[in-house]
Structure formats: structure tokens, C-alpha cells
Amino acid sequence: LRILLLAAQQASALGEPLPDSELVFAAADSDPTVLHSRRRCHAPNTSATLHGRRRTRPAANCPRLPVFVHARASALGSTALPLPEYSWVGSYHSPPWCQMQPRFERAAAAWGWEQRDARAYFGGACSTGISRQSLLPLNRTHGELLHVLDVGFGRSGFVNPHDVERAKRSYARLGVGWGNFSAQLPPDYACRFQVLLSVPGFGYSNRLRQLLACGSAVVHVQHQSHEFFEPLLKSGVHYLTLPGGFGTGGGETAVRSVRQQLVPLLRALRSDGTQRRRLGRAAAAFARSRLTHAAAVSYARALLTAYGTLYRSEVVAPSPADSEGGGFFRIDSARDLLRAARMCDCAADNARHTPHAARPRHEARCTLGGGIACHPFPRGSSGCWAARCCAGWDCPTKALGCPKVAAGNASRM
């Protein structure tokens, strides 16, 4: 939502407001449209019994809806439209990309090429996908080529217990001990290595742009769901790719790539220092020119403008009454985003705090409009629409600290 707001604000500043349109956005680790984009069709005027009542259903057309997503599965025929995903504007403890990108560039400059470790580095939660877990046995048997740091689950909020148990079973099958996790290092630690691994977790991995910004040679295990900028990358020019499929961790295709193709590829890279350096330079140049905050906002504006221009259905604006109680929200500012997302900026509002019985006394709750209590639940531990206090960069009212975007160069995307 904050990306959409920034795009709308940029369009208004340029004197070219976004055309009226309606859209659907689906937030997921993989492109959901390839499985759910067609509504179930039925013949005209058919009837059925539902909960004891006879219902008549009129005829319905069943087109593919152009759903907006974080990542698009182009190779599977998806008609989804990819927007820059949430981490571009910050997420919980991770600052927005406009602040992170200079950090990576400084780290890359501080670690000259000859100073960097020649091994391939991966640091993250290996428990979030079988293709990542497959790195662990390779790290044990090919330590001269790989340096893998597994930080485990639970470093960024609530984790479903079923996912934890599934990961434990997978670790046992691989003969890897559970619980021997590494300390989480700052993300720009990756810039100390000449070769970096990008491997999908539950779905696509959003750290690809971080690795490119390090100016290292990136080996990217593909996931069928890709971010909006990935079609501009060329394998063998900006990075190297290994095939992956759909589903958790890129599916069996990605697992085979890691187990069978990764080590030979790393050996070839190790023996060709010229290729490593060339890939690193191309990756850094791509990140500097294409992967900026300004480029992402301008791309979103251009996409929404083109979509709105093509939109042909009548746009019915909700009435003021609907806006208050019908689930519609007019969003003109970051403060409006709080209300739409059912969040309270408890610290900033200096709200009246009431101790929460299930939490330490310093973790209080404050009130959303209408007397709804915002609880200090950990991120992700309650239902999507449970009112809660926002924290860190999940607070849309927290200033991004990004430079003002004038026009950008959307055509480059």
C-alpha cells in the first residue's frame, strides 16, 4: 500500500494523476494467479442447494483477472502484474531500500575484490525450503567452495509450528543437526565474498537486489515467481542462473539444481577469476542504474498509469458512509494507511497504555478508532486483520528518509 501511495503522490506531483481504476492485489511468497486466477464457471441459470436453500446462479464470464502481485510466474502463463514488493519501503527491523542500498555500496567499496573471500556465501534461514536445506550437506563436504550460515527460524517474527516440525524432519533426513544455528549477521556482510548465492525460501527470495549491489558474482537458483526487475537481468552477463520450479524452495527442479549442478558451477567459477570479476562489475552497474528507490516508484507509477488507461469498467467511488463502515478507506497519507491496515502507532501517538495480561508490563496496548484495542502481538502471530501496534518499519508513519522522487526514468524498467 505504501508503494501505491508513493506512486500516486509522484503522479500528482507531476500533474498527471493516476487514471481511475479498480485493482486486486494478492500478497504471497509465490504468484497465486497460476493456481487461482480462473473463477469456477457454470452454465446459465443453473441452481444448487446450499445450506438447505435453493439458489439460482446467473451466467458468468470467467476471464483471467490481472491481479497485482509481489512476484510473477511468467513462464507459467501468469497474467499477474508485479509491483515492487514490501521490503522496498522497509519491513519491521529492515530499513527501506533507499537506506540499505548505500550501505551495500559502502561495504562493497570497503572490501576490495582481492580482499574478499573466494568461497560462495549464503547467509539466512535454511529451514525455509528444501533447496536451502540442500546447501547444508554440501557446505560440510565442500567447505573449500561454500560458506553457509544457517540462522534458523524465528529471527523475524512468528513462525508456524507446523513449518518448524516439517523443517526438523527434513534436517534429520539430510543428516544435519537441528539447532546449531549461526548468529544473524548484518546483510551487507555478504559483500565480503566474491561469490554470493541467491536461493528461494518458501517462495521467491527478495534478497537478490542486495546481492547484486555488493558487486559480487551472483549465482541465482531460480523460482518461477520473479520480481518485476528480473526479466531485465541476463544470465551470463549480470549473474549466473540455475533452473528452479514453482512452490516451496523452487520445487524439485531447484533441489536438483543445488544438489547436482551447484558444485560443478562453483568449481568452474573458482578457476575463472576473470569471469567472477566481470559478473561482479555488471551486477553492481545494474543495481546502481536500475535498482534504486526512484526507479521502483517510477515503475509503479508507470504500471498503474498504463493499467488505468486500459481499464474499461465503470469505477464506482464508495460513498462517505461506505468509507466509514463499509470496508473502504480513502488513503491520502501514511496516517490513513495505519487506519486501513488496522494498526496503531502506539509510541508516536503517546496513547494511553493499559498493561496487557499476557505480556510484560512495558508491552501495552492502545486504541484504534472506534474503541478497538491494538495489541502488541509479535509480528505475524495473530490474524491478518487483528488490530495491533505497529513496530519498526512496519509503521507506515515512520519516515522513510528517501529522497523526493520527481519523475524518475520508468522507461528503463
C-alpha positions as CSV (number, residue, x, y, z in Angstrom):
1,L,0.0,0.0,0.0
2,R,2.8,2.4,0.7
3,I,4.3,1.8,-2.7
4,L,0.9,2.6,-4.3
5,L,0.7,5.7,-2.2
6,L,4.2,6.9,-3.3
7,A,3.3,6.2,-6.9
8,A,0.1,8.2,-6.6
9,Q,1.8,11.1,-4.9
10,Q,4.5,11.1,-7.6
11,A,1.9,11.2,-10.3
12,S,0.0,14.1,-8.7
13,A,3.3,16.0,-8.2
14,L,3.9,15.6,-12.0
15,G,0.4,17.0,-12.7
16,E,-0.6,13.6,-14.2
17,P,-2.9,11.9,-11.6
18,L,-3.4,8.2,-11.9
19,P,-6.4,7.3,-14.0
20,D,-9.4,5.9,-12.1
21,S,-9.4,2.1,-12.0
22,E,-10.0,-0.8,-9.6
23,L,-7.5,-3.4,-8.9
24,V,-6.9,-6.6,-6.9
25,F,-3.6,-7.2,-5.0
26,A,-2.6,-10.6,-3.7
27,A,0.3,-10.8,-1.3
28,A,2.1,-14.2,-1.3
29,D,5.5,-15.8,-1.5
30,S,4.6,-17.2,-4.9
31,D,2.4,-16.0,-7.7
32,P,-1.1,-17.2,-6.7
33,T,-2.7,-16.5,-10.0
34,V,-1.4,-19.5,-11.8
35,L,-3.5,-21.7,-9.5
36,H,-6.4,-19.4,-8.6
37,S,-6.9,-16.9,-11.4
38,R,-9.9,-18.5,-13.0
39,R,-13.2,-18.3,-11.3
40,R,-15.2,-21.5,-11.4
41,C,-17.5,-21.2,-14.4
42,H,-21.1,-22.5,-14.6
43,A,-23.8,-22.7,-17.2
44,P,-26.6,-20.0,-17.4
45,N,-29.3,-20.1,-14.7
46,T,-28.1,-23.2,-13.0
47,S,-29.4,-23.9,-9.5
48,A,-27.9,-25.7,-6.5
49,T,-28.8,-26.3,-2.9
50,L,-26.6,-24.6,-0.3
51,H,-27.2,-24.9,3.4
52,G,-30.7,-26.2,2.7
53,R,-31.7,-23.3,0.5
54,R,-32.2,-23.5,-3.3
55,R,-30.1,-20.8,-5.0
56,T,-30.1,-19.8,-8.7
57,R,-26.9,-18.7,-10.2
58,P,-26.8,-16.4,-13.3
59,A,-24.5,-16.9,-16.2
60,A,-20.9,-15.7,-15.5
61,N,-17.9,-14.9,-17.7
62,C,-14.6,-16.3,-16.4
63,P,-11.8,-14.2,-17.6
64,R,-8.3,-14.2,-16.1
65,L,-8.1,-11.2,-13.8
66,P,-5.0,-9.1,-14.0
67,V,-4.1,-9.4,-10.3
68,F,-1.2,-7.3,-8.9
69,V,1.4,-9.4,-7.1
70,H,4.8,-9.3,-5.4
71,A,6.3,-11.7,-7.9
72,R,5.1,-13.1,-11.2
73,A,5.3,-16.6,-12.7
74,S,5.8,-15.5,-16.3
75,A,6.9,-18.9,-17.6
76,L,3.6,-20.5,-16.3
77,G,1.4,-18.1,-18.3
78,S,0.6,-15.8,-15.4
79,T,-1.3,-12.6,-16.3
80,A,-0.3,-11.0,-13.0
81,L,1.2,-7.6,-12.8
82,P,4.2,-7.3,-10.5
83,L,4.6,-4.4,-8.2
84,P,7.7,-3.6,-6.1
85,E,7.3,-5.8,-3.0
86,Y,7.0,-4.6,0.6
87,S,10.7,-4.6,1.6
88,W,11.4,-1.7,-0.8
89,V,9.8,0.6,1.8
90,G,11.1,-1.3,4.8
91,S,9.9,-4.2,6.9
92,Y,9.9,-4.5,10.7
93,H,13.7,-4.3,11.5
94,S,14.9,-3.9,7.9
95,P,15.1,-0.2,6.7
96,P,13.8,0.8,3.3
97,W,15.9,0.1,0.3
98,C,16.9,3.8,-0.2
99,Q,18.8,3.5,3.1
100,M,20.0,-0.1,2.5
101,Q,21.5,0.4,-0.9
102,P,24.1,3.0,0.2
103,R,25.1,0.5,3.0
104,F,25.8,-2.2,0.4
105,E,27.7,0.2,-1.8
106,R,29.9,1.3,1.1
107,A,30.5,-2.3,2.1
108,A,31.4,-3.2,-1.4
109,A,33.9,-0.3,-1.6
110,A,35.4,-1.2,1.8
111,W,36.1,-4.8,0.8
112,G,38.2,-4.6,-2.4
113,W,38.0,-7.5,-4.7
114,E,41.3,-9.1,-3.7
115,Q,40.3,-8.8,0.0
116,R,37.1,-10.8,-0.5
117,D,36.7,-14.5,0.4
118,A,36.6,-16.5,-2.9
119,R,34.1,-19.0,-1.5
120,A,30.4,-18.8,-2.3
121,Y,28.4,-17.4,0.6
122,F,24.8,-17.9,1.7
123,G,23.5,-16.5,5.0
124,G,19.9,-16.9,6.0
125,A,17.2,-19.3,7.2
126,C,18.0,-22.7,5.5
127,S,14.9,-24.1,7.3
128,T,12.5,-22.2,4.9
129,G,12.9,-24.5,1.9
130,I,14.4,-27.8,0.8
131,S,16.6,-26.2,-1.7
132,R,18.2,-24.1,1.0
133,Q,18.5,-27.1,3.3
134,S,20.3,-29.0,0.5
135,L,23.1,-26.4,0.9
136,L,23.9,-27.8,4.3
137,P,25.4,-31.2,3.4
138,L,27.3,-29.5,0.5
139,N,28.7,-27.0,3.0
140,R,30.0,-29.9,5.1
141,T,31.6,-31.8,2.2
142,H,32.8,-28.8,0.1
143,G,33.9,-26.3,2.6
144,E,36.6,-25.0,0.2
145,L,33.8,-23.8,-2.2
146,L,31.0,-22.9,0.2
147,H,30.4,-20.8,3.3
148,V,26.8,-21.3,4.5
149,L,25.5,-19.7,7.7
150,D,22.1,-21.0,8.8
151,V,20.3,-18.6,11.1
152,G,17.3,-20.8,11.7
153,F,13.7,-19.9,12.2
154,G,12.2,-17.2,14.3
155,R,14.5,-14.3,13.6
156,S,11.9,-12.1,12.1
157,G,8.7,-12.9,14.0
158,F,6.1,-15.6,14.4
159,V,6.7,-19.0,12.7
160,N,4.0,-21.6,12.2
161,P,4.8,-24.6,14.4
162,H,4.0,-27.0,11.5
163,D,6.7,-25.4,9.4
164,V,9.2,-25.9,12.3
165,E,8.3,-29.6,12.6
166,R,8.5,-30.1,8.8
167,A,11.9,-28.5,8.8
168,K,13.1,-30.7,11.7
169,R,12.2,-33.8,9.8
170,S,13.9,-32.6,6.6
171,Y,17.1,-31.8,8.6
172,A,17.0,-35.3,10.0
173,R,16.7,-36.8,6.5
174,L,19.7,-34.8,5.4
175,G,21.7,-35.9,8.4
176,V,22.0,-32.2,9.6
177,G,21.7,-31.4,13.3
178,W,18.9,-29.1,14.3
179,G,19.6,-26.1,16.4
180,N,23.2,-25.4,15.5
181,F,22.3,-22.1,14.2
182,S,24.6,-19.2,13.5
183,A,24.2,-15.7,14.8
184,Q,22.4,-13.4,12.4
185,L,24.9,-11.1,10.7
186,P,24.2,-7.7,9.0
187,P,23.0,-8.2,5.4
188,D,26.0,-6.3,4.0
189,Y,28.3,-8.9,5.5
190,A,27.7,-10.7,2.1
191,C,29.9,-8.1,0.4
192,R,33.0,-9.7,1.9
193,F,32.7,-12.6,-0.6
194,Q,33.4,-12.8,-4.3
195,V,30.5,-15.2,-5.0
196,L,27.0,-15.0,-3.5
197,L,24.2,-17.5,-3.6
198,S,20.5,-16.5,-4.1
199,V,18.3,-19.4,-3.2
200,P,14.5,-19.4,-2.8
201,G,12.9,-20.0,0.6
202,F,9.2,-20.5,1.0
203,G,8.8,-18.7,-2.3
204,Y,10.9,-16.2,-4.3
205,S,13.8,-14.6,-2.4
206,N,13.7,-10.8,-2.1
207,R,17.5,-10.5,-1.3
208,L,18.6,-10.7,-4.9
209,R,18.9,-6.9,-5.3
210,Q,21.1,-6.9,-2.1
211,L,23.5,-9.4,-3.6
212,L,23.7,-7.6,-6.9
213,A,24.5,-4.3,-5.0
214,C,27.6,-6.0,-3.4
215,G,29.2,-6.2,-6.8
216,S,29.9,-9.9,-6.4
217,A,29.3,-12.8,-8.8
218,V,25.8,-13.9,-8.0
219,V,24.6,-17.5,-8.6
220,H,20.8,-17.3,-8.6
221,V,18.7,-20.5,-8.1
222,Q,15.5,-19.5,-10.0
223,H,12.0,-19.6,-8.7
224,Q,9.1,-19.4,-11.2
225,S,7.8,-16.4,-9.3
226,H,10.2,-13.5,-10.0
227,E,10.2,-9.8,-9.1
228,F,9.4,-7.0,-11.5
229,F,13.0,-6.2,-12.4
230,E,14.3,-9.8,-13.0
231,P,13.4,-10.0,-16.8
232,L,16.0,-7.3,-17.4
233,L,18.8,-9.4,-16.0
234,K,20.7,-11.6,-18.4
235,S,22.3,-14.9,-17.3
236,G,26.0,-14.9,-18.1
237,V,26.1,-11.1,-18.1
238,H,24.7,-9.9,-14.8
239,Y,24.6,-13.2,-12.9
240,L,24.5,-16.9,-13.4
241,T,21.3,-19.0,-13.0
242,L,20.4,-22.5,-12.1
243,P,16.9,-23.7,-13.0
244,G,14.1,-23.8,-10.5
245,G,10.4,-24.5,-10.5
246,F,7.3,-23.5,-8.6
247,G,6.3,-24.0,-5.0
248,T,8.3,-24.0,-1.8
249,G,12.0,-23.6,-2.4
250,G,11.6,-23.7,-6.1
251,G,10.3,-27.3,-6.1
252,E,12.2,-30.4,-7.0
253,T,13.8,-28.6,-10.0
254,A,15.6,-26.2,-7.7
255,V,16.6,-29.1,-5.3
256,R,18.2,-31.0,-8.2
257,S,20.0,-27.8,-9.3
258,V,21.5,-27.3,-5.9
259,R,22.4,-31.0,-5.4
260,Q,23.8,-31.8,-8.9
261,Q,24.8,-28.6,-10.6
262,L,25.9,-26.1,-7.9
263,V,29.3,-27.6,-7.0
264,P,30.4,-28.1,-10.7
265,L,29.4,-24.5,-11.4
266,L,31.3,-23.2,-8.3
267,R,34.4,-25.1,-9.3
268,A,34.3,-23.5,-12.8
269,L,33.8,-20.1,-11.3
270,R,36.7,-20.7,-8.9
271,S,39.0,-21.5,-11.8
272,D,38.0,-18.4,-13.8
273,G,38.8,-15.2,-11.8
274,T,38.1,-13.1,-14.9
275,Q,34.5,-14.2,-15.2
276,R,33.9,-13.7,-11.4
277,R,35.2,-10.1,-11.7
278,R,33.2,-9.4,-14.9
279,L,30.0,-10.6,-13.4
280,G,30.5,-8.6,-10.2
281,R,31.1,-5.4,-12.1
282,A,28.0,-6.0,-14.2
283,A,25.9,-6.7,-11.2
284,A,27.0,-3.5,-9.4
285,A,26.3,-1.4,-12.5
286,F,22.8,-2.9,-12.9
287,A,22.0,-2.2,-9.2
288,R,23.2,1.4,-9.4
289,S,21.2,2.2,-12.6
290,R,18.1,0.1,-12.3
291,L,17.5,-0.9,-8.6
292,T,17.0,2.4,-7.0
293,H,14.1,3.8,-4.9
294,A,13.4,6.3,-7.6
295,A,13.3,3.7,-10.3
296,A,10.9,1.4,-8.3
297,V,8.4,4.3,-7.6
298,S,8.6,5.5,-11.2
299,Y,8.0,1.9,-12.4
300,A,4.9,1.5,-10.1
301,R,3.6,4.9,-11.3
302,A,4.1,3.9,-15.0
303,L,2.4,0.5,-14.4
304,L,-0.6,1.9,-12.6
305,T,-0.9,4.6,-15.3
306,A,-0.9,2.1,-18.1
307,Y,-3.3,-0.2,-16.2
308,G,-5.7,2.7,-15.5
309,T,-5.6,3.8,-19.2
310,L,-6.6,0.4,-20.3
311,Y,-9.3,-0.1,-17.6
312,R,-12.7,-0.1,-19.2
313,S,-15.2,-0.9,-16.5
314,E,-17.1,1.8,-14.6
315,V,-15.3,2.9,-11.4
316,V,-17.9,3.4,-8.7
317,A,-16.4,5.5,-5.9
318,P,-17.6,4.5,-2.4
319,S,-19.9,6.9,-0.6
320,P,-18.8,8.7,2.6
321,A,-21.0,6.3,4.5
322,D,-19.3,3.3,2.9
323,S,-15.9,4.8,3.7
324,E,-16.7,4.9,7.3
325,G,-18.3,1.5,7.8
326,G,-18.2,-0.5,4.6
327,G,-14.6,-1.6,4.5
328,F,-13.5,1.3,2.2
329,F,-10.7,3.7,3.1
330,R,-9.6,6.8,1.4
331,I,-5.8,6.9,1.6
332,D,-4.1,10.3,1.1
333,S,-1.3,9.9,3.7
334,A,0.7,7.5,5.7
335,R,-1.7,8.1,8.6
336,D,-4.5,6.8,6.5
337,L,-2.5,3.6,5.9
338,L,-2.5,3.0,9.7
339,R,-6.3,3.0,9.8
340,A,-6.7,0.8,6.7
341,A,-4.2,-1.8,8.0
342,R,-5.8,-1.7,11.5
343,M,-2.6,-0.7,13.2
344,C,-1.8,1.8,15.9
345,D,1.5,3.8,16.1
346,C,1.3,3.5,19.9
347,A,4.7,5.0,20.6
348,A,4.3,8.0,18.3
349,D,0.8,8.8,19.5
350,N,1.8,8.6,23.2
351,A,-1.5,6.8,23.6
352,R,-2.9,5.9,27.0
353,H,-1.3,2.5,27.7
354,T,-3.0,-0.3,29.5
355,P,-1.0,-3.3,30.7
356,H,-1.7,-6.5,28.7
357,A,-2.3,-9.5,30.9
358,A,-0.4,-11.9,28.7
359,R,2.6,-9.7,28.1
360,P,5.3,-7.9,30.2
361,R,4.1,-4.7,31.7
362,H,6.1,-2.5,29.3
363,E,4.2,-4.1,26.3
364,A,0.9,-2.2,26.4
365,R,-1.9,-1.7,24.1
366,C,-3.5,1.4,22.7
367,T,-6.7,2.1,20.8
368,L,-7.6,2.3,17.2
369,G,-10.6,4.4,16.1
370,G,-13.9,3.2,17.4
371,G,-12.5,1.8,20.6
372,I,-10.8,-1.2,19.0
373,A,-7.8,-2.2,21.1
374,C,-4.4,-2.5,19.3
375,H,-2.5,-5.4,21.0
376,P,1.3,-5.7,21.0
377,F,1.3,-9.2,19.5
378,P,4.6,-10.3,17.8
379,R,4.6,-9.6,14.0
380,G,2.6,-12.3,12.3
381,S,1.4,-14.1,15.4
382,S,-2.3,-13.1,15.0
383,G,-4.8,-13.0,12.2
384,C,-4.1,-10.7,9.3
385,W,-6.7,-8.2,10.4
386,A,-6.2,-8.3,14.1
387,A,-5.6,-4.7,15.3
388,R,-2.1,-4.4,16.6
389,C,0.6,-1.9,17.4
390,C,2.9,-1.4,14.5
391,A,6.7,-1.8,15.1
392,G,9.8,-0.6,13.3
393,W,9.4,-0.2,9.6
394,D,6.0,-1.9,9.6
395,C,4.7,1.5,10.8
396,P,3.7,3.4,7.7
397,T,4.0,6.7,9.6
398,K,7.8,6.1,10.1
399,A,9.6,8.5,7.8
400,L,11.4,6.6,5.0
401,G,14.2,9.0,4.7
402,C,14.2,8.6,1.0
403,P,14.9,11.4,-1.5
404,K,11.9,13.0,-3.1
405,V,11.1,11.3,-6.4
406,A,10.4,13.7,-9.2
407,A,9.9,11.9,-12.4
408,G,12.4,9.1,-12.4
409,N,13.1,7.1,-15.5
410,A,10.3,4.5,-15.6
411,S,11.1,3.6,-19.2
412,R,14.3,1.9,-18.0
413,M,12.2,-0.7,-16.3
